[in-house]
Amino acid sequence: MAFAAAGLKKVAGAGTGNVWQYNSTDAPGTIAGSGYFNTITNELKQWDTILAVGTTGGTVTVDLLVVTSATGVATVTCTNGT
């Protein structure tokens, strides 16, 4: 599945980064994959954190992602911080 903007909510913001929550039915590996958040590259900043809550096959998963590149780049990349 693809990124769905309706699932993303900004939880907190600070001068050096923002905290986001993202709800999806995608698998954790898909959400953490390079390019998953490309449609919002101008909203995300390097070092933002995303609390990714997924439900795959009825199993709830929670991962903490750290944005390693964003802000106008062609491909948004994240690393799994769990």
Secondary structure as GFF3:
##gff-version 3
##sequence-region A 1 82
A	DSSP	three_ten_helix	5	7	.	.	.	ID=ss1
A	DSSP	beta_strand	8	14	.	.	.	ID=ss2
A	DSSP	beta_strand	17	24	.	.	.	ID=ss3
A	DSSP	alpha_helix	28	31	.	.	.	ID=ss4
A	DSSP	three_ten_helix	38	40	.	.	.	ID=ss5
A	DSSP	beta_strand	49	56	.	.	.	ID=ss6
A	DSSP	beta_strand	59	69	.	.	.	ID=ss7
A	DSSP	beta_strand	77	80	.	.	.	ID=ss8
###
